[in-house]
Amino acid sequence: LDFARTKKLKIKPTDLDELATGIHSLNQAKFREEGVELDLNISPGLPHVECDAEMIRSVIMDLVGNALDACSWRDYEEGESGRVVLGVHPGSQNGSVEIVVSDNGGGMTEEVRERIFTPFFSTKEKKGTGMGLAVVARIVSTHEGKTEVESEPGKGATFRVTLPTRGPSLREE
């Protein structure tokens, strides 16, 4: 329903450093229980981003949760374990910030990678609805940002969300 519903954005200057740090703290215990390490990598001096903080929080939570699942389902070699890194960095384009979630889980085939942002597509069998990444892509798009993924089977995945610091240009005030 959230996917179909058009929501009015509540745009305000948001400190993504603070947002990511809070998400990291909130998830530490859950990750520890699953035997997966959750690291935080934030570049200093990032500008605030004009965005709907709650929507961007849900984007990061979904990406971090998916990364945990990917690590939890992989069988690691002796001495190796699951690891997820949540990062926030200056974007490659001026006036943008990137949120990066990387994992060393099972990774994805090219075929799966091409379909992950499609509503109702899931590789989680009975656990997922197939809406998480579709909603992520929609929220990011609504903010005039972009969502990219790099992945190979057995090598994990990296999700990169790029947001303009100025926020979306068309806003209802």
C-alpha positions as CSV (number, residue, x, y, z in Angstrom):
1,L,0.0,0.0,0.0
2,D,2.9,2.4,0.8
3,F,4.2,1.8,-2.7
4,A,1.0,2.7,-4.4
5,R,0.2,5.7,-2.1
6,T,1.7,9.0,-2.9
7,K,3.0,10.6,0.2
8,K,3.7,14.2,0.8
9,L,7.4,14.6,1.6
10,K,8.4,16.3,4.9
11,I,11.6,17.9,3.7
12,K,14.0,19.3,6.3
13,P,17.8,19.6,6.6
14,T,18.9,16.2,7.8
15,D,22.3,15.1,9.2
16,L,22.8,11.8,7.6
17,D,25.8,11.2,9.8
18,E,23.5,11.3,12.9
19,L,20.8,9.2,11.1
20,A,23.3,6.5,10.1
21,T,24.9,6.5,13.6
22,G,21.5,6.0,15.2
23,I,20.7,3.1,12.8
24,H,24.1,1.5,13.5
25,S,23.4,1.7,17.3
26,L,19.9,0.4,17.0
27,N,21.0,-2.7,15.0
28,Q,24.2,-3.6,16.8
29,A,22.6,-6.2,19.1
30,K,20.6,-7.8,16.3
31,F,23.7,-8.2,14.1
32,R,25.7,-9.6,17.0
33,E,23.0,-12.2,17.7
34,E,23.3,-13.3,14.0
35,G,27.1,-13.4,14.2
36,V,27.4,-10.6,11.7
37,E,29.7,-7.6,12.2
38,L,28.1,-4.2,11.5
39,D,30.6,-1.4,10.8
40,L,30.1,2.3,10.4
41,N,32.2,4.4,8.0
42,I,31.2,8.1,7.8
43,S,33.2,10.8,6.1
44,P,33.7,13.9,8.3
45,G,32.2,17.2,7.5
46,L,29.3,16.1,5.4
47,P,26.7,18.7,4.6
48,H,23.1,18.3,5.7
49,V,20.7,16.9,3.1
50,E,17.3,18.3,2.4
51,C,15.1,15.2,2.6
52,D,12.3,13.4,4.4
53,A,14.3,12.0,7.3
54,E,11.8,9.2,8.1
55,M,11.7,8.0,4.6
56,I,15.5,8.0,4.2
57,R,15.7,6.2,7.6
58,S,13.4,3.5,6.2
59,V,15.6,3.2,3.1
60,I,18.8,2.7,5.2
61,M,17.0,0.2,7.5
62,D,15.8,-1.8,4.6
63,L,19.2,-2.0,3.0
64,V,20.9,-2.9,6.3
65,G,18.3,-5.5,7.0
66,N,18.7,-7.1,3.5
67,A,22.5,-7.1,4.0
68,L,22.0,-8.9,7.3
69,D,19.8,-11.5,5.6
70,A,22.4,-12.0,2.8
71,C,25.1,-12.6,5.4
72,S,23.0,-14.8,7.6
73,W,22.2,-17.2,4.7
74,R,25.8,-17.6,3.5
75,D,28.0,-20.4,4.7
76,Y,31.4,-18.9,5.5
77,E,34.7,-20.6,5.5
78,E,36.5,-21.3,8.8
79,G,37.7,-18.0,10.3
80,E,35.5,-15.9,8.1
81,S,32.2,-14.3,9.1
82,G,29.5,-12.0,7.9
83,R,30.3,-8.3,7.7
84,V,28.1,-5.3,6.7
85,V,29.4,-1.8,6.3
86,L,27.1,1.2,6.5
87,G,28.8,4.3,5.0
88,V,27.9,7.9,4.3
89,H,30.3,9.9,2.0
90,P,30.4,12.9,-0.3
91,G,28.8,11.9,-3.6
92,S,30.8,11.6,-6.8
93,Q,28.8,14.6,-8.2
94,N,29.1,18.0,-6.5
95,G,26.2,18.7,-4.2
96,S,25.4,15.1,-3.4
97,V,25.9,12.6,-0.6
98,E,26.1,8.8,-0.9
99,I,24.7,6.2,1.5
100,V,26.6,2.9,0.9
101,V,25.6,-0.5,2.3
102,S,28.1,-3.3,1.5
103,D,28.0,-6.9,2.6
104,N,30.1,-10.0,2.1
105,G,27.0,-12.2,1.8
106,G,26.1,-14.6,-1.0
107,G,25.8,-11.9,-3.7
108,M,23.5,-11.9,-6.7
109,T,23.5,-13.2,-10.3
110,E,23.1,-10.6,-13.1
111,E,19.5,-11.9,-13.6
112,V,18.5,-11.3,-10.0
113,R,20.3,-7.9,-9.9
114,E,18.3,-6.7,-12.9
115,R,15.0,-7.6,-11.1
116,I,15.5,-6.6,-7.5
117,F,13.8,-3.2,-7.8
118,T,10.7,-4.8,-9.4
119,P,7.6,-4.9,-7.1
120,F,6.9,-8.4,-5.7
121,F,10.2,-9.8,-6.9
122,S,11.9,-11.7,-4.0
123,T,14.6,-14.2,-3.5
124,K,13.6,-14.7,0.2
125,E,10.9,-17.4,-0.6
126,K,8.4,-17.2,2.3
127,K,10.2,-14.5,4.3
128,G,9.9,-11.5,1.9
129,T,7.1,-9.7,0.1
130,G,9.3,-8.4,-2.7
131,M,8.4,-4.8,-1.9
132,G,11.3,-3.6,0.2
133,L,13.7,-2.7,-2.6
134,A,10.9,-1.4,-4.9
135,V,9.9,1.0,-2.1
136,V,13.6,1.9,-1.5
137,A,14.0,2.8,-5.2
138,R,10.7,4.8,-5.2
139,I,11.6,6.8,-2.1
140,V,15.1,7.6,-3.5
141,S,13.6,8.5,-6.9
142,T,11.0,10.8,-5.2
143,H,14.0,12.6,-3.6
144,E,15.5,12.9,-7.2
145,G,18.3,10.6,-6.2
146,K,19.5,7.3,-7.6
147,T,19.9,3.8,-6.4
148,E,22.6,1.5,-7.8
149,V,23.8,-2.0,-6.9
150,E,27.0,-3.9,-7.7
151,S,27.1,-7.6,-6.9
152,E,28.6,-10.9,-8.0
153,P,27.6,-14.4,-6.7
154,G,29.8,-15.3,-3.7
155,K,31.2,-11.8,-3.4
156,G,28.5,-9.9,-1.6
157,A,26.7,-6.7,-2.7
158,T,27.1,-3.0,-2.5
159,F,24.0,-0.7,-2.6
160,R,24.7,3.0,-3.3
161,V,22.0,5.6,-2.8
162,T,23.0,9.1,-4.1
163,L,20.9,12.0,-2.8
164,P,21.2,15.7,-3.9
165,T,22.0,17.8,-0.8
166,R,19.5,20.5,-2.1
167,G,16.6,18.1,-2.0
168,P,14.0,17.5,-4.6
169,S,13.2,20.5,-6.8
170,L,9.4,20.1,-6.9
171,R,8.0,20.4,-3.4
172,E,4.6,21.1,-2.1
173,E,5.1,23.7,0.5
